Amino acid sequence: MPDRPRRDLAARHLPLTEPVFQILLSLADQALHGYAIIQDIRARTDGDVDLTASTLYAAVKRLMDAALIKEVPARSADDDPRRRYYQVTPLGLEVARLEAARLARTVRMARQKRLLPTPP
C-alpha cells in the first residue's frame, strides 16, 4: 500500500481524461514507444479511443511534467533510435489505481440505478 503523502499527491490528478487514463493503462505493465501506445489503446478499446500523434505527445509531455511517466532507454540496440520509450512511475501507477477505483464506484452507482446490468 502506498504511503499517505503519495496517495494524497496522486488524488490531486483526478479525475483523468480518457486519453490520459488510457496512456497510463498502456504503460501499467510495460514500457512502450509512442506509436505502440497508440496501437495498444486502439486495440484495447476496439477503436473507441483512437489517439492522434499530436494528442498522444501533448499528453505524454503533461504526464512527464507531472512525474507520472518517464522516458526510459530503448529495449534493444537495434531498435529505431528515433523511438522514445515511456514507463509509468510509482506515482503514475497510484494515479491510475485511484482513477480505476473512481470509475468502478461510478459503475456501481449506475448499476444501482439500473443503467447497467448487474453481472451474473
C-alpha atoms as one frame of an Amber mdcrd trajectory, in Angstrom:
protein
   0.000   0.000   0.000   1.433   3.405  -0.930   2.324   5.937   1.706  -0.260
   8.606   2.540   1.624  11.609   1.064   1.973   9.877  -2.329  -1.712   8.856
  -2.242  -2.719  12.458  -1.465  -0.476  13.735  -4.271  -1.939  11.154  -6.652
  -5.510  12.151  -5.780  -4.796  15.717  -6.928  -4.572  14.453 -10.518  -8.132
  13.090 -10.561 -10.303  12.819 -12.498  -8.243  11.857 -15.534  -9.206  12.472
 -19.113  -9.893   9.373 -21.190  -6.669   9.696 -23.249  -4.519  10.152 -20.136
  -6.094   7.184 -18.351  -5.664   5.036 -21.452  -1.984   6.024 -21.740  -1.386
   5.075 -18.098  -3.174   1.761 -18.690  -0.941   1.059 -21.682   2.168   1.688
 -19.602   0.943  -0.064 -16.438   2.795  -3.290 -17.202   5.417  -2.403 -19.810
   7.448   0.406 -21.320   6.276   1.365 -24.810   7.165   3.860 -27.521   4.606
   6.374 -28.740   3.224   4.510 -31.735   2.952   1.300 -29.686   0.913   3.221
 -27.090  -1.475   4.405 -29.831  -1.808   0.847 -31.169  -2.349  -0.636 -27.703
  -5.092   1.858 -26.875  -6.799   1.336 -30.226  -6.727  -2.463 -29.766  -7.882
  -2.460 -26.112 -10.772  -0.073 -26.810 -11.802  -1.703 -30.119 -11.102   1.629
 -31.809 -13.332   3.670 -29.497 -10.271   5.653 -28.414  -8.013   6.433 -31.371
  -5.364   8.958 -30.405  -3.566  11.074 -32.959   0.173  11.514 -32.567  -0.283
  15.166 -31.580  -2.817  14.261 -28.857  -0.559  11.491 -27.574   2.599  13.592
 -27.399   0.840  16.556 -25.779  -0.474  14.176 -23.099   2.938  12.491 -22.750
   4.555  15.879 -22.140   2.000  16.717 -19.418   2.416  13.272 -17.835   6.213
  13.649 -17.807   5.958  17.172 -16.355   3.743  15.757 -13.579   6.210  12.858
 -12.994   3.533  10.269 -13.789   5.631   8.736 -16.564   9.293   8.935 -17.503
  11.383   8.288 -20.579  13.464   5.106 -20.446  16.179   3.676 -22.714  15.220
   1.673 -25.793  14.737  -2.050 -25.237  17.453  -3.175 -27.644  20.399  -1.758
 -29.519  18.785  -2.463 -32.906  15.642  -0.505 -32.033  14.977   2.619 -34.097
  16.964   5.383 -32.320  14.163   7.903 -33.020  11.763   5.974 -30.810  11.266
   7.248 -27.282  10.107   4.712 -24.720   7.969   5.659 -21.733   7.338   3.919
 -18.432   4.842   4.672 -15.688   6.308   5.894 -12.388   5.125   4.696  -8.954
   3.144   7.937  -8.643   1.607   7.386 -12.077   0.618   3.849 -11.144  -1.064
   5.142  -7.987  -2.940   7.761 -10.007  -4.126   5.034 -12.414  -5.247   2.842
  -9.489  -7.196   5.694  -7.919  -8.843   6.525 -11.247  -9.777   2.861 -11.793
 -11.338   2.758  -8.318 -13.218   6.004  -9.030 -14.591   4.568 -12.264 -15.556
   1.296 -10.521 -17.555   3.309  -7.952 -19.301   5.134 -10.786 -20.205   1.836
 -12.456 -21.612   0.528  -9.153 -23.800   3.635  -8.887 -25.011   3.175 -12.476
 -25.916  -0.434 -11.682 -27.835   0.636  -8.580 -29.854   2.983 -10.787 -30.362
   0.157 -13.311 -28.492   1.971 -16.059 -26.190  -1.037 -16.445 -26.960  -4.710
 -15.951 -25.704  -6.447 -12.839 -23.126  -9.099 -13.733 -24.176 -12.719 -13.143
